[in-house]
């Protein structure tokens, strides 16, 4: 295994584990003492401040990066994506995040690669995509009938799928942006914070002042430093080293780790339907990424 591939695989693994942790932390935050806006402030504000020295060198409009690409990067990896996930977490359990986002991101990424680059799919990848769709449809049906989760969670599920579409766009656009992972994190987080400021001036984020300080501190660590900074950077490293489609293989770990982590840390019920859907989506993602066809 060459060094470039090894770094990419380790970055993809780290991104998957951080992604699961962020999903669990987000669900806990919006169902206890904080709301989506408060978490968004921590998620984008802290990394923007940490990376401010780098941003001063890179600029809000990085040289050589078309404005259209910049918009897509911020939409897909920044505030719009984050608010969709955080809003959805108010409605649906963390396990739903793992299933619908982890399944939809590789699905949308594969379709984007096909449309933009004309890449042909092998039978293995087609089988994986079909398995993902089938698993999500069965899980969604069980949710609507009240077998898998609480009533009303379908609202969150739809927001997760829409967020996954944005993240897939970000995945496809970043590799051709010419930015390093750290530059990308600085630009995306700073633009997200700037977009958030007008909303805060109108609505505010009052729960940051009324919530217990320990809750704010844990979310600042999880949302800001771990997810907003390290999670974004490790995923961009995986894209740069492995390519968009293969980097999305990291999502195979997310459904199971999120479901198990939410059951352990949040006390969410782990039914047979949730576990089966998590396993099927994980298998589908592994097949659909096409990475299993490589000799690693």
C-alpha positions in Angstrom: 0.0 0.0 0.0 1.5 3.3 -1.0 1.7 6.3 1.3 -0.8 8.4 -0.5 -3.4 5.6 -0.3 -2.7 4.9 3.3 -3.2 8.6 4.3 -6.4 8.7 2.3 -7.8 5.6 4.0 -6.9 6.9 7.5 -8.4 10.3 6.7 -11.6 8.6 5.5 -11.8 6.4 8.7 -11.3 9.5 10.9 -13.9 11.4 8.9 -16.4 8.6 9.4 -15.9 8.4 13.2 -16.1 12.2 13.5 -19.2 12.2 11.4 -20.9 9.7 13.7 -19.9 11.6 16.8 -21.2 14.9 15.3 -24.6 13.3 14.5 -24.9 12.0 18.1 -23.8 15.3 19.6 -26.2 17.3 17.4 -29.2 15.1 18.3 -28.3 15.5 22.0 -27.9 19.2 21.7 -31.1 20.0 19.9 -33.2 17.8 22.2 -31.8 19.2 25.5 -30.7 22.7 26.2 -29.6 24.1 22.8 -31.1 24.7 19.4 -30.0 24.6 15.8 -28.9 28.2 15.6 -26.8 27.9 18.9 -25.1 24.8 17.6 -24.5 26.5 14.2 -22.7 29.3 15.9 -20.4 26.9 17.6 -20.1 24.7 14.6 -18.9 27.5 12.3 -17.8 30.3 14.5 -15.1 28.5 16.4 -13.3 27.1 13.4 -13.6 30.4 11.6 -11.8 32.2 14.5 -9.1 29.5 14.8 -8.4 29.6 11.1 -8.5 33.4 10.8 -4.7 33.8 10.3 -4.9 31.3 7.4 -7.9 33.1 5.9 -6.1 36.4 5.9 -3.6 34.8 3.6 -6.1 32.9 1.5 -8.8 35.5 1.3 -12.6 35.2 1.2 -12.3 34.9 -2.6 -9.3 32.6 -3.1 -7.3 33.3 -6.3 -8.2 31.0 -9.2 -11.4 29.7 -7.6 -14.5 30.6 -9.7 -17.2 32.3 -7.8 -19.7 29.6 -8.8 -17.5 26.9 -7.3 -17.1 29.0 -4.1 -20.9 29.2 -3.8 -21.2 25.4 -4.2 -18.5 24.7 -1.6 -20.2 26.9 1.0 -23.7 25.6 0.2 -22.6 22.0 0.3 -20.1 22.0 3.1 -21.1 25.0 5.1 -24.1 26.7 6.8 -27.0 25.6 4.6 -25.9 21.9 5.0 -25.4 22.3 8.7 -28.7 24.0 9.4 -30.6 21.2 7.5 -28.9 18.5 9.6 -29.4 20.4 12.9 -33.0 21.2 12.1 -33.7 17.5 11.1 -32.1 16.3 14.3 -35.0 17.9 16.2 -37.4 15.6 14.5 -35.6 12.3 13.9 -33.3 10.2 16.0 -29.6 10.0 15.4 -29.9 6.5 13.9 -32.0 8.1 11.1 -29.2 10.5 10.4 -26.8 7.6 10.0 -29.0 5.7 7.6 -30.4 8.5 5.4 -27.3 10.7 5.2 -24.7 7.9 4.9 -26.8 6.2 2.3 -27.8 9.3 0.3 -24.3 10.9 0.1 -22.7 8.1 -1.9 -25.9 7.7 -4.0 -25.9 11.4 -5.0 -22.1 11.4 -5.4 -22.2 8.5 -7.8 -25.0 10.1 -9.8 -23.0 13.4 -9.9 -19.9 11.6 -11.1 -22.0 9.9 -13.8 -23.6 13.1 -15.0 -20.6 15.4 -14.8 -17.8 13.0 -15.8 -19.7 10.4 -17.7 -18.2 7.6 -15.6 -19.5 4.2 -16.2 -20.7 2.0 -13.3 -19.7 -1.6 -12.9 -22.3 -4.2 -11.9 -21.0 -4.1 -8.4 -21.6 -0.4 -8.0 -25.0 -0.6 -9.5 -25.9 -3.4 -7.1 -24.7 -1.2 -4.2 -26.8 1.7 -5.3 -29.8 -0.5 -5.6 -29.2 -1.9 -2.2 -28.9 1.6 -0.7 -32.2 2.7 -2.2 -34.0 -0.5 -1.2 -32.7 -0.3 2.4 -33.7 3.4 2.8 -37.2 2.8 1.3 -37.9 -0.1 3.7 -36.6 1.9 6.6 -38.7 4.9 5.6 -41.8 2.7 5.3 -41.2 1.3 8.7 -40.8 4.8 10.1 -44.1 6.0 8.5 -46.0 3.1 10.0 -44.6 3.7 13.4 -42.6 0.5 13.6 -39.1 2.0 13.6 -39.4 5.3 15.4 -41.5 8.1 16.8 -44.2 9.7 14.7 -43.1 12.8 12.8 -39.5 11.6 12.2 -40.1 11.6 8.5 -39.7 15.4 8.5 -36.2 15.0 9.8 -35.5 12.2 7.3 -36.4 14.5 4.4 -34.1 17.2 5.7 -31.3 14.6 6.1 -31.7 13.5 2.5 -31.6 17.2 1.3 -28.5 17.8 3.4 -26.9 14.7 1.8 -27.5 16.2 -1.6 -25.7 19.3 -0.6 -22.8 17.4 0.9 -22.5 15.3 -2.3 -22.2 18.6 -4.3 -19.5 19.7 -2.0 -17.7 16.4 -2.3 -17.7 16.7 -6.1 -16.6 20.3 -6.3 -13.8 20.4 -3.7 -11.3 18.2 -5.5 -11.3 20.6 -8.5 -11.2 23.7 -6.4 -7.4 23.9 -6.0 -7.7 24.6 -2.3 -5.8 22.7 0.4 -7.9 21.0 3.1 -7.0 23.7 5.6 -7.7 26.5 3.1 -11.0 25.0 2.3 -11.9 24.7 6.0 -11.0 28.4 6.6 -13.0 29.7 3.6 -16.1 27.5 4.2 -16.3 28.2 7.9 -15.8 31.9 7.6 -18.4 32.3 4.8 -20.8 30.3 6.9 -20.2 32.5 9.9 -20.8 35.6 7.8 -24.1 34.1 6.4 -25.1 33.4 10.0 -24.5 36.9 11.4 -27.7 38.5 9.8 -29.8 35.7 11.2 -28.3 36.2 14.6 -29.0 39.9 14.5 -32.7 39.2 13.9 -33.3 36.1 15.9 -30.3 35.8 18.2 -29.0 32.7 19.9 -30.4 33.1 23.5 -29.8 29.6 24.6 -26.1 30.1 24.5 -26.5 32.3 27.6 -29.2 30.2 29.4 -27.9 26.7 28.8 -25.6 25.1 31.4 -22.1 26.0 30.8 -21.0 22.3 30.6 -23.4 21.7 27.7 -22.1 24.7 25.8 -18.5 23.6 26.5 -19.1 20.0 25.3 -20.9 21.3 22.1 -18.1 23.8 21.5 -15.6 21.0 21.6 -17.7 18.6 19.5 -19.3 21.0 17.0 -16.5 23.6 16.7 -13.1 21.9 17.0 -13.8 18.2 16.3 -16.6 18.4 13.6 -16.2 21.9 12.2 -12.4 21.8 12.0 -11.0 18.3 12.1 -14.0 16.6 10.5 -14.0 18.9 7.5 -10.2 18.7 7.1 -10.0 14.9 7.3 -12.8 14.5 4.8 -11.1 16.9 2.3 -7.9 15.0 2.7 -9.7 11.8 1.9 -11.2 13.4 -1.2 -7.8 14.7 -2.3 -6.1 11.4 -1.8 -8.8 8.9 -2.9 -11.2 10.8 -5.1 -14.8 11.8 -4.5 -16.4 8.4 -5.0 -13.9 6.4 -3.0 -13.8 9.0 -0.2 -17.6 8.4 0.2 -16.8 4.8 1.2 -16.1 6.2 4.7 -19.9 6.6 5.0 -20.2 2.8 5.2 -19.1 3.0 8.8 -21.5 5.7 9.8 -25.0 4.0 10.0 -23.9 1.3 12.4 -21.6 3.4 14.5 -24.2 6.1 14.8 -27.0 3.7 15.7 -24.9 1.9 18.3 -23.5 5.1 19.7 -27.0 6.7 20.0 -28.3 3.6 21.8 -25.4 3.7 24.2 -25.0 7.4 24.9 -28.5 8.8 24.3 -30.6 5.8 25.2 -32.3 5.7 21.8 -34.1 2.4 21.0 -32.2 0.1 18.7 -34.9 -2.0 17.0 -34.3 -4.8 14.6 -35.5 -2.6 11.7 -33.0 0.2 12.5 -30.1 -2.3 12.9 -31.0 -4.1 9.7 -31.3 -0.9 7.7 -27.9 0.3 9.1 -26.2 -2.9 8.1 -27.8 -3.0 4.6 -26.9 0.7 3.9 -23.4 0.1 5.1 -23.1 -2.9 2.7 -24.6 -0.9 -0.1 -22.3 2.0 0.4 -19.2 -0.3 0.4 -20.3 -1.7 -3.0 -21.5 1.5 -4.5 -18.2 3.3 -3.8 -16.4 1.0 -6.2 -13.5 0.9 -3.7 -13.9 -2.8 -3.1 -12.8 -3.4 -6.6 -9.4 -2.0 -5.9 -6.6 -4.2 -4.7 -5.8 -2.7 -1.3 
